[in-house]
């Protein structure tokens, strides 16, 4: 079993979309009811009606370049590194991790992010 458990990474796909703060704010309002920009949103294709049609499609990761740039500057690393971090975070959401459930789930997700980013 690999870093990601039972997921067969070779037969899976996802899309990554880069947007500005205005667009991610719009999406965040529509899909989460939060009227503010965020750094990353994940939209799973493995949940809900018809998810069994194409199980190899994980979903979409949407990253705000504006927010990623601010976070990179605040954290003292490159934009590229921040995009890696946000992509891993979004990916983990697509495969079922959720830091908003509880502090314990947040810890588990953070540890998995660190494990993947070390590779």
ZIQUI-V332506 format. One record per backbone hydrogen bond with DSSP energy under -1.0 kcal/mol. CO is the residue of the C=O (numbers start at 1). NH is the residue of the N-H. E is the energy in kcal/mol with one decimal. If there is no record, write none. Layout:
# ZIQUI-V332506
co->CO nh->NH e->E
co->CO nh->NH e->E
This chain:
# ZIQUI-V332506
co->2 nh->5 e->-1.6
co->4 nh->7 e->-1.4
co->7 nh->9 e->-1.3
co->8 nh->11 e->-1.4
co->9 nh->12 e->-1.4
co->13 nh->58 e->-3.4
co->15 nh->61 e->-2.8
co->17 nh->63 e->-2.9
co->19 nh->65 e->-2.7
co->20 nh->24 e->-2.1
co->21 nh->25 e->-2.3
co->22 nh->26 e->-1.8
co->23 nh->27 e->-2.4
co->24 nh->28 e->-2.6
co->25 nh->29 e->-2.2
co->26 nh->30 e->-2.2
co->27 nh->31 e->-2.8
co->28 nh->32 e->-1.9
co->28 nh->34 e->-1.6
co->34 nh->36 e->-1.5
co->39 nh->64 e->-2.3
co->41 nh->62 e->-3.1
co->43 nh->60 e->-2.3
co->48 nh->51 e->-1.5
co->50 nh->53 e->-1.5
co->54 nh->57 e->-2.1
co->56 nh->13 e->-2.6
co->58 nh->45 e->-2.8
co->59 nh->15 e->-2.1
co->60 nh->43 e->-2.9
co->61 nh->17 e->-3.2
co->62 nh->41 e->-2.4
co->63 nh->19 e->-2.6
co->64 nh->68 e->-2.5
co->65 nh->69 e->-2.5
co->66 nh->70 e->-1.9
co->67 nh->71 e->-2.8
co->68 nh->72 e->-2.5
co->69 nh->73 e->-2.3
co->70 nh->74 e->-2.6
co->71 nh->75 e->-2.3
co->72 nh->77 e->-2.2
co->78 nh->82 e->-2.0
co->79 nh->83 e->-2.5
co->80 nh->84 e->-2.1
co->81 nh->85 e->-2.3
co->82 nh->86 e->-2.7
co->83 nh->87 e->-2.5
co->84 nh->88 e->-2.5
co->85 nh->89 e->-2.4
co->86 nh->90 e->-2.8
co->87 nh->91 e->-2.7
co->88 nh->92 e->-2.6
co->89 nh->93 e->-1.7
co->90 nh->94 e->-1.9
co->91 nh->95 e->-1.5
co->92 nh->97 e->-2.7
co->93 nh->96 e->-1.6
co->98 nh->101 e->-1.0
co->102 nh->106 e->-2.2
co->103 nh->107 e->-2.3
co->104 nh->108 e->-2.3
co->105 nh->109 e->-2.5
co->106 nh->110 e->-2.5
co->107 nh->111 e->-2.5
co->108 nh->112 e->-2.0
co->109 nh->113 e->-2.5
co->110 nh->114 e->-2.3
co->111 nh->115 e->-2.2
co->112 nh->116 e->-2.4
co->113 nh->117 e->-2.7
co->114 nh->118 e->-1.2
co->116 nh->119 e->-1.4
